[in-house]
Amino acid sequence: MILLLGGTTEGRAAARMLAAAGWPVLVSVATPYGAALAREGFAGPVVVGRRDAAALAALIGEQGVRLVVDATHPFATEAHRNASRAAVKCGVPYLRYARPQAPLPAGPRVIACADFTAAAREAVARGPVLFLTTGSKTLPLFLPVARAAGCRVVARVLPEPAAIAACREAGLSPRDIVALQGPLPVELNAALFRAFGATVVVTKESGAVGGQDAKMEAALNLGISVVVVRRPPEPPEAVFTAEELLKRVTEILGRGTNW
């Protein structure tokens, strides 16, 4: 059994690809919505819930997992650590499957930052209206800085009760919450930026599959600055394409009779 972690677009595609190649795959996702997406075109088992390293190790043992494929989001650093630690504890190989990086456009309106704290400082310097697309969990890193500078924050988040509740608990009013599942096309991004009067857009370096390119194109076409939080570095042995993933899985596991 291969344990594939992640409700990402590339994770779902990887699960379908590995299953089609004859590998037994167990998909683990964080939310029921992620599970519903994972089951589209995938007939294998799906488990739901966030698990720490100990819980993942227990799952590996219970399911007879022989390989962990970590296809979680580039910014899910805690999930990466938990998956790697669980695999080491259980003595099974760990393979990081990461989405490719997309180059950032050159120019003075693109400001790359090493972390969210630096991004908050750069964003408020380009206020007064911050259009935040980095997720509800990052609101505590931006709102205090924005409020101190007298800036308005508009947050685009997932249309899930927990995400909207986090926005309300952080003090955002309904008029400053945009609940939409991405990625969005350039035209819709541009319409949103215009509608809310955005003067700066804040995004993660999440790659083309995460909507990075479309957001940046829309903002730059409107003359709006974009603050980009750089993605954490990936391990040197990470694979970035479906073809590489299938090749590595075959190299690691072979084609024994147990399959």
ZAMAR-324419 format. One record per residue (C-alpha): x, y, z negated; residue in three letters; chain; residue number from 1. Coordinates in nm, 2 decimals. Layout:
! residues N
+--------+--------+--------+------+-----+-----+
|     px |     py |     pz | type | mol | seq |
+--------+--------+--------+------+-----+-----+
|      X |      Y |      Z |  Ala |   A | NUM |
...
+--------+--------+--------+------+-----+-----+
END
This chain:
! residues 259
+--------+--------+--------+------+-----+-----+
|     px |     py |     pz | type | mol | seq |
+--------+--------+--------+------+-----+-----+
|   0.00 |   0.00 |   0.00 |  Met |   A |   1 |
|   0.11 |   0.35 |   0.08 |  Ile |   A |   2 |
|   0.00 |   0.63 |  -0.15 |  Leu |   A |   3 |
|  -0.05 |   0.95 |   0.05 |  Leu |   A |   4 |
|  -0.09 |   1.26 |  -0.16 |  Leu |   A |   5 |
|  -0.25 |   1.57 |  -0.03 |  Gly |   A |   6 |
|  -0.57 |   1.72 |   0.10 |  Gly |   A |   7 |
|  -0.38 |   1.93 |   0.36 |  Thr |   A |   8 |
|  -0.46 |   1.92 |   0.73 |  Thr |   A |   9 |
|  -0.13 |   1.74 |   0.81 |  Glu |   A |  10 |
|  -0.20 |   1.50 |   0.52 |  Gly |   A |  11 |
|  -0.53 |   1.40 |   0.66 |  Arg |   A |  12 |
|  -0.38 |   1.35 |   1.01 |  Ala |   A |  13 |
|  -0.10 |   1.15 |   0.86 |  Ala |   A |  14 |
|  -0.34 |   0.92 |   0.68 |  Ala |   A |  15 |
|  -0.53 |   0.85 |   1.00 |  Arg |   A |  16 |
|  -0.21 |   0.79 |   1.19 |  Met |   A |  17 |
|  -0.06 |   0.55 |   0.94 |  Leu |   A |  18 |
|  -0.39 |   0.36 |   0.92 |  Ala |   A |  19 |
|  -0.41 |   0.34 |   1.29 |  Ala |   A |  20 |
|  -0.06 |   0.20 |   1.30 |  Ala |   A |  21 |
|  -0.17 |  -0.08 |   1.07 |  Gly |   A |  22 |
|  -0.04 |   0.04 |   0.73 |  Trp |   A |  23 |
|  -0.27 |   0.02 |   0.43 |  Pro |   A |  24 |
|  -0.31 |   0.37 |   0.29 |  Val |   A |  25 |
|  -0.46 |   0.51 |  -0.03 |  Leu |   A |  26 |
|  -0.52 |   0.88 |  -0.01 |  Val |   A |  27 |
|  -0.52 |   1.09 |  -0.33 |  Ser |   A |  28 |
|  -0.67 |   1.44 |  -0.33 |  Val |   A |  29 |
|  -0.74 |   1.70 |  -0.60 |  Ala |   A |  30 |
|  -1.11 |   1.78 |  -0.54 |  Thr |   A |  31 |
|  -1.43 |   1.62 |  -0.42 |  Pro |   A |  32 |
|  -1.43 |   1.86 |  -0.12 |  Tyr |   A |  33 |
|  -1.09 |   1.74 |  -0.03 |  Gly |   A |  34 |
|  -1.21 |   1.39 |  -0.05 |  Ala |   A |  35 |
|  -1.50 |   1.46 |   0.18 |  Ala |   A |  36 |
|  -1.25 |   1.61 |   0.44 |  Leu |   A |  37 |
|  -1.01 |   1.31 |   0.39 |  Ala |   A |  38 |
|  -1.29 |   1.06 |   0.47 |  Arg |   A |  39 |
|  -1.35 |   1.22 |   0.81 |  Glu |   A |  40 |
|  -1.20 |   0.97 |   1.05 |  Gly |   A |  41 |
|  -1.04 |   0.77 |   0.78 |  Phe |   A |  42 |
|  -1.20 |   0.45 |   0.65 |  Ala |   A |  43 |
|  -0.95 |   0.37 |   0.37 |  Gly |   A |  44 |
|  -0.98 |   0.43 |   0.00 |  Pro |   A |  45 |
|  -0.97 |   0.79 |  -0.14 |  Val |   A |  46 |
|  -0.92 |   0.88 |  -0.51 |  Val |   A |  47 |
|  -1.00 |   1.22 |  -0.65 |  Val |   A |  48 |
|  -0.84 |   1.42 |  -0.93 |  Gly |   A |  49 |
|  -0.53 |   1.60 |  -1.03 |  Arg |   A |  50 |
|  -0.27 |   1.37 |  -1.18 |  Arg |   A |  51 |
|   0.05 |   1.43 |  -1.37 |  Asp |   A |  52 |
|   0.35 |   1.21 |  -1.33 |  Ala |   A |  53 |
|   0.24 |   0.95 |  -1.59 |  Ala |   A |  54 |
|  -0.11 |   0.92 |  -1.43 |  Ala |   A |  55 |
|   0.04 |   0.89 |  -1.08 |  Leu |   A |  56 |
|   0.28 |   0.62 |  -1.21 |  Ala |   A |  57 |
|  -0.02 |   0.43 |  -1.35 |  Ala |   A |  58 |
|  -0.20 |   0.46 |  -1.02 |  Leu |   A |  59 |
|   0.11 |   0.33 |  -0.83 |  Ile |   A |  60 |
|   0.13 |   0.03 |  -1.06 |  Gly |   A |  61 |
|  -0.24 |  -0.05 |  -1.05 |  Glu |   A |  62 |
|  -0.26 |  -0.03 |  -0.67 |  Gln |   A |  63 |
|   0.07 |  -0.21 |  -0.59 |  Gly |   A |  64 |
|   0.20 |   0.10 |  -0.41 |  Val |   A |  65 |
|   0.53 |   0.04 |  -0.22 |  Arg |   A |  66 |
|   0.58 |   0.40 |  -0.09 |  Leu |   A |  67 |
|   0.47 |   0.75 |  -0.19 |  Val |   A |  68 |
|   0.42 |   1.00 |   0.09 |  Val |   A |  69 |
|   0.38 |   1.35 |  -0.05 |  Asp |   A |  70 |
|   0.19 |   1.56 |   0.20 |  Ala |   A |  71 |
|   0.07 |   1.82 |  -0.05 |  Thr |   A |  72 |
|   0.09 |   2.20 |   0.03 |  His |   A |  73 |
|   0.43 |   2.36 |   0.06 |  Pro |   A |  74 |
|   0.36 |   2.57 |  -0.25 |  Phe |   A |  75 |
|   0.23 |   2.28 |  -0.46 |  Ala |   A |  76 |
|   0.57 |   2.26 |  -0.64 |  Thr |   A |  77 |
|   0.43 |   2.09 |  -0.96 |  Glu |   A |  78 |
|   0.26 |   1.83 |  -0.74 |  Ala |   A |  79 |
|   0.59 |   1.76 |  -0.57 |  His |   A |  80 |
|   0.77 |   1.72 |  -0.90 |  Arg |   A |  81 |
|   0.50 |   1.49 |  -1.04 |  Asn |   A |  82 |
|   0.50 |   1.27 |  -0.73 |  Ala |   A |  83 |
|   0.88 |   1.24 |  -0.72 |  Ser |   A |  84 |
|   0.90 |   1.16 |  -1.09 |  Arg |   A |  85 |
|   0.63 |   0.90 |  -1.07 |  Ala |   A |  86 |
|   0.80 |   0.73 |  -0.77 |  Ala |   A |  87 |
|   1.13 |   0.72 |  -0.95 |  Val |   A |  88 |
|   0.97 |   0.58 |  -1.27 |  Lys |   A |  89 |
|   0.81 |   0.30 |  -1.07 |  Cys |   A |  90 |
|   1.11 |   0.23 |  -0.85 |  Gly |   A |  91 |
|   0.94 |   0.30 |  -0.52 |  Val |   A |  92 |
|   1.06 |   0.53 |  -0.24 |  Pro |   A |  93 |
|   0.94 |   0.88 |  -0.22 |  Tyr |   A |  94 |
|   0.90 |   1.06 |   0.12 |  Leu |   A |  95 |
|   0.82 |   1.43 |   0.15 |  Arg |   A |  96 |
|   0.61 |   1.51 |   0.46 |  Tyr |   A |  97 |
|   0.61 |   1.89 |   0.50 |  Ala |   A |  98 |
|   0.44 |   2.10 |   0.76 |  Arg |   A |  99 |
|   0.69 |   2.28 |   0.99 |  Pro |   A | 100 |
|   0.78 |   2.64 |   0.91 |  Gln |   A | 101 |
|   0.67 |   2.92 |   1.15 |  Ala |   A | 102 |
|   0.92 |   3.20 |   1.21 |  Pro |   A | 103 |
|   0.82 |   3.54 |   1.08 |  Leu |   A | 104 |
|   0.78 |   3.83 |   1.33 |  Pro |   A | 105 |
|   1.06 |   4.09 |   1.31 |  Ala |   A | 106 |
|   0.97 |   4.45 |   1.22 |  Gly |   A | 107 |
|   0.94 |   4.69 |   0.94 |  Pro |   A | 108 |
|   0.58 |   4.60 |   0.87 |  Arg |   A | 109 |
|   0.67 |   4.24 |   0.77 |  Val |   A | 110 |
|   0.81 |   4.22 |   0.42 |  Ile |   A | 111 |
|   0.93 |   3.88 |   0.30 |  Ala |   A | 112 |
|   0.95 |   3.82 |  -0.07 |  Cys |   A | 113 |
|   1.11 |   3.54 |  -0.27 |  Ala |   A | 114 |
|   0.82 |   3.51 |  -0.52 |  Asp |   A | 115 |
|   0.48 |   3.64 |  -0.61 |  Phe |   A | 116 |
|   0.61 |   3.89 |  -0.86 |  Thr |   A | 117 |
|   0.82 |   4.07 |  -0.60 |  Ala |   A | 118 |
|   0.52 |   4.04 |  -0.36 |  Ala |   A | 119 |
|   0.30 |   4.22 |  -0.60 |  Ala |   A | 120 |
|   0.54 |   4.51 |  -0.63 |  Arg |   A | 121 |
|   0.58 |   4.54 |  -0.25 |  Glu |   A | 122 |
|   0.20 |   4.52 |  -0.20 |  Ala |   A | 123 |
|   0.10 |   4.80 |  -0.44 |  Val |   A | 124 |
|   0.37 |   5.02 |  -0.28 |  Ala |   A | 125 |
|   0.17 |   4.99 |   0.04 |  Arg |   A | 126 |
|  -0.18 |   5.02 |  -0.12 |  Gly |   A | 127 |
|  -0.44 |   5.14 |  -0.19 |  Pro |   A | 128 |
|  -0.63 |   4.83 |  -0.06 |  Val |   A | 129 |
|  -0.46 |   4.49 |  -0.10 |  Leu |   A | 130 |
|  -0.62 |   4.20 |   0.10 |  Phe |   A | 131 |
|  -0.50 |   3.89 |  -0.09 |  Leu |   A | 132 |
|  -0.50 |   3.55 |   0.08 |  Thr |   A | 133 |
|  -0.28 |   3.36 |  -0.16 |  Thr |   A | 134 |
|  -0.55 |   3.18 |  -0.35 |  Gly |   A | 135 |
|  -0.74 |   3.24 |  -0.67 |  Ser |   A | 136 |
|  -0.46 |   3.10 |  -0.89 |  Lys |   A | 137 |
|  -0.23 |   3.39 |  -0.80 |  Thr |   A | 138 |
|  -0.48 |   3.66 |  -0.91 |  Leu |   A | 139 |
|  -0.32 |   3.70 |  -1.26 |  Pro |   A | 140 |
|   0.01 |   3.78 |  -1.08 |  Leu |   A | 141 |
|  -0.13 |   4.06 |  -0.87 |  Phe |   A | 142 |
|  -0.43 |   4.22 |  -1.05 |  Leu |   A | 143 |
|  -0.24 |   4.38 |  -1.35 |  Pro |   A | 144 |
|   0.01 |   4.53 |  -1.11 |  Val |   A | 145 |
|  -0.25 |   4.65 |  -0.87 |  Ala |   A | 146 |
|  -0.47 |   4.80 |  -1.15 |  Arg |   A | 147 |
|  -0.18 |   4.98 |  -1.30 |  Ala |   A | 148 |
|  -0.11 |   5.14 |  -0.96 |  Ala |   A | 149 |
|  -0.48 |   5.22 |  -0.90 |  Gly |   A | 150 |
|  -0.51 |   4.98 |  -0.61 |  Cys |   A | 151 |
|  -0.82 |   4.78 |  -0.51 |  Arg |   A | 152 |
|  -0.77 |   4.40 |  -0.46 |  Val |   A | 153 |
|  -0.99 |   4.21 |  -0.21 |  Val |   A | 154 |
|  -0.94 |   3.83 |  -0.25 |  Ala |   A | 155 |
|  -1.01 |   3.57 |   0.02 |  Arg |   A | 156 |
|  -1.06 |   3.24 |  -0.16 |  Val |   A | 157 |
|  -1.20 |   2.89 |  -0.10 |  Leu |   A | 158 |
|  -1.58 |   2.88 |  -0.11 |  Pro |   A | 159 |
|  -1.58 |   2.66 |  -0.42 |  Glu |   A | 160 |
|  -1.74 |   2.74 |  -0.75 |  Pro |   A | 161 |
|  -1.41 |   2.71 |  -0.94 |  Ala |   A | 162 |
|  -1.23 |   2.96 |  -0.71 |  Ala |   A | 163 |
|  -1.52 |   3.21 |  -0.72 |  Ile |   A | 164 |
|  -1.54 |   3.17 |  -1.10 |  Ala |   A | 165 |
|  -1.17 |   3.24 |  -1.13 |  Ala |   A | 166 |
|  -1.22 |   3.57 |  -0.94 |  Cys |   A | 167 |
|  -1.51 |   3.68 |  -1.16 |  Arg |   A | 168 |
|  -1.32 |   3.59 |  -1.48 |  Glu |   A | 169 |
|  -1.03 |   3.79 |  -1.35 |  Ala |   A | 170 |
|  -1.26 |   4.09 |  -1.32 |  Gly |   A | 171 |
|  -1.32 |   4.11 |  -0.95 |  Leu |   A | 172 |
|  -1.66 |   4.23 |  -0.85 |  Ser |   A | 173 |
|  -1.86 |   4.03 |  -0.59 |  Pro |   A | 174 |
|  -1.79 |   4.30 |  -0.33 |  Arg |   A | 175 |
|  -1.42 |   4.22 |  -0.35 |  Asp |   A | 176 |
|  -1.45 |   3.84 |  -0.30 |  Ile |   A | 177 |
|  -1.45 |   3.68 |   0.04 |  Val |   A | 178 |
|  -1.53 |   3.31 |   0.02 |  Ala |   A | 179 |
|  -1.42 |   3.14 |   0.34 |  Leu |   A | 180 |
|  -1.24 |   2.82 |   0.43 |  Gln |   A | 181 |
|  -0.94 |   2.89 |   0.65 |  Gly |   A | 182 |
|  -0.76 |   2.89 |   0.87 |  Pro |   A | 183 |
|  -0.94 |   3.17 |   1.05 |  Leu |   A | 184 |
|  -0.89 |   3.29 |   1.40 |  Pro |   A | 185 |
|  -0.72 |   3.62 |   1.48 |  Val |   A | 186 |
|  -1.04 |   3.80 |   1.56 |  Glu |   A | 187 |
|  -1.22 |   3.71 |   1.23 |  Leu |   A | 188 |
|  -0.91 |   3.80 |   1.03 |  Asn |   A | 189 |
|  -0.90 |   4.14 |   1.21 |  Ala |   A | 190 |
|  -1.27 |   4.19 |   1.15 |  Ala |   A | 191 |
|  -1.23 |   4.13 |   0.77 |  Leu |   A | 192 |
|  -0.92 |   4.35 |   0.74 |  Phe |   A | 193 |
|  -1.11 |   4.63 |   0.91 |  Arg |   A | 194 |
|  -1.43 |   4.58 |   0.71 |  Ala |   A | 195 |
|  -1.25 |   4.61 |   0.38 |  Phe |   A | 196 |
|  -1.02 |   4.88 |   0.48 |  Gly |   A | 197 |
|  -0.71 |   4.68 |   0.40 |  Ala |   A | 198 |
|  -0.38 |   4.87 |   0.40 |  Thr |   A | 199 |
|  -0.17 |   4.57 |   0.32 |  Val |   A | 200 |
|  -0.23 |   4.19 |   0.36 |  Val |   A | 201 |
|  -0.06 |   3.95 |   0.13 |  Val |   A | 202 |
|  -0.01 |   3.59 |   0.24 |  Thr |   A | 203 |
|   0.20 |   3.28 |   0.18 |  Lys |   A | 204 |
|   0.45 |   3.15 |   0.42 |  Glu |   A | 205 |
|   0.22 |   2.85 |   0.49 |  Ser |   A | 206 |
|   0.30 |   2.78 |   0.85 |  Gly |   A | 207 |
|   0.09 |   2.80 |   1.16 |  Ala |   A | 208 |
|  -0.14 |   2.52 |   1.04 |  Val |   A | 209 |
|  -0.21 |   2.72 |   0.73 |  Gly |   A | 210 |
|  -0.32 |   3.02 |   0.92 |  Gly |   A | 211 |
|   0.00 |   3.23 |   0.87 |  Gln |   A | 212 |
|   0.04 |   3.33 |   1.24 |  Asp |   A | 213 |
|  -0.33 |   3.43 |   1.29 |  Ala |   A | 214 |
|  -0.33 |   3.65 |   0.98 |  Lys |   A | 215 |
|   0.00 |   3.82 |   1.07 |  Met |   A | 216 |
|  -0.11 |   3.88 |   1.43 |  Glu |   A | 217 |
|  -0.44 |   4.03 |   1.32 |  Ala |   A | 218 |
|  -0.28 |   4.26 |   1.06 |  Ala |   A | 219 |
|   0.01 |   4.38 |   1.28 |  Leu |   A | 220 |
|  -0.22 |   4.45 |   1.57 |  Asn |   A | 221 |
|  -0.41 |   4.68 |   1.34 |  Leu |   A | 222 |
|  -0.09 |   4.85 |   1.21 |  Gly |   A | 223 |
|  -0.13 |   4.69 |   0.87 |  Ile |   A | 224 |
|   0.18 |   4.58 |   0.67 |  Ser |   A | 225 |
|   0.20 |   4.21 |   0.57 |  Val |   A | 226 |
|   0.38 |   4.10 |   0.25 |  Val |   A | 227 |
|   0.48 |   3.73 |   0.29 |  Val |   A | 228 |
|   0.57 |   3.51 |  -0.01 |  Val |   A | 229 |
|   0.85 |   3.28 |   0.11 |  Arg |   A | 230 |
|   0.78 |   2.91 |   0.08 |  Arg |   A | 231 |
|   0.99 |   2.71 |  -0.17 |  Pro |   A | 232 |
|   1.28 |   2.51 |  -0.01 |  Pro |   A | 233 |
|   1.20 |   2.16 |   0.10 |  Glu |   A | 234 |
|   1.44 |   1.87 |   0.02 |  Pro |   A | 235 |
|   1.69 |   1.80 |   0.30 |  Pro |   A | 236 |
|   1.55 |   1.46 |   0.37 |  Glu |   A | 237 |
|   1.19 |   1.59 |   0.43 |  Ala |   A | 238 |
|   1.03 |   1.50 |   0.76 |  Val |   A | 239 |
|   0.83 |   1.76 |   0.95 |  Phe |   A | 240 |
|   0.66 |   1.58 |   1.24 |  Thr |   A | 241 |
|   0.41 |   1.29 |   1.27 |  Ala |   A | 242 |
|   0.66 |   1.09 |   1.48 |  Glu |   A | 243 |
|   0.94 |   1.13 |   1.23 |  Glu |   A | 244 |
|   0.70 |   1.02 |   0.95 |  Leu |   A | 245 |
|   0.59 |   0.70 |   1.13 |  Leu |   A | 246 |
|   0.96 |   0.62 |   1.21 |  Lys |   A | 247 |
|   1.07 |   0.67 |   0.85 |  Arg |   A | 248 |
|   0.78 |   0.47 |   0.71 |  Val |   A | 249 |
|   0.87 |   0.18 |   0.94 |  Thr |   A | 250 |
|   1.24 |   0.21 |   0.84 |  Glu |   A | 251 |
|   1.16 |   0.21 |   0.47 |  Ile |   A | 252 |
|   0.90 |  -0.07 |   0.46 |  Leu |   A | 253 |
|   0.97 |  -0.27 |   0.77 |  Gly |   A | 254 |
|   0.70 |  -0.51 |   0.90 |  Arg |   A | 255 |
|   0.70 |  -0.78 |   0.64 |  Gly |   A | 256 |
|   0.43 |  -1.05 |   0.62 |  Thr |   A | 257 |
|   0.28 |  -0.88 |   0.31 |  Asn |   A | 258 |
|   0.14 |  -0.62 |   0.55 |  Trp |   A | 259 |
+--------+--------+--------+------+-----+-----+
END
